[in-house]
Amino acid sequence: MTPSETLKTAMDRSDMRIVDMARALGVSRAAAAQALSKAHPYADSLARYLEAAGYTLWAVPSSLHLDAITSDAMRIDAATAPAKD
């Protein structure tokens, strides 16, 4: 799941609309909509938006298999763009 997809899923699960997200963050609706339209938002922005939707962004070892612990966990996959050297 991409960061943008994760954010949209978190909002859906929280019954949150763009205007609700904007209000929770103290930003304009346009700013919230712009963040949602980005394919790969910055991690700090993603963390703030997820927090507003009632989620916390964590980095954990993949060996923990959090998806096996709870169905509410969401996995953010790395971008498919080639890595920069």
Residue, then its C-alpha position, 0 to 999 in steps of 0.5 A: m500500500t502506498p503512503s497515499e493509499t494508506l492515508k485514504t484508507a485511514m480516513d475511510r476507516s475513521d469516516m473522515r472527509i477531507v474537510d474533517m482532516a483539514r479542520a483537525l490539522g488547522v489547514s485549508r481544505a485545499a492544502a489537505a486535498q493537495a496532500l492527499s493527491k500526492a503519490h508519495p507525501y513526506a513521512d512527517s506529513l503522512a504521520r501528521y495526517l494519519e494521527a489526525a485520522g486516529y492512527t500512528l505511523w510506526a517503523v517496525p521490523s518486518s519480522l513482527h508481521l503486524d498484519a497477523i496481530t491485528s486486521d486494523a494494521m496497515r502496511i506501507d510499501a516502498a515506492t516502485a520508483p527506482a532507488k537513487d544511488 
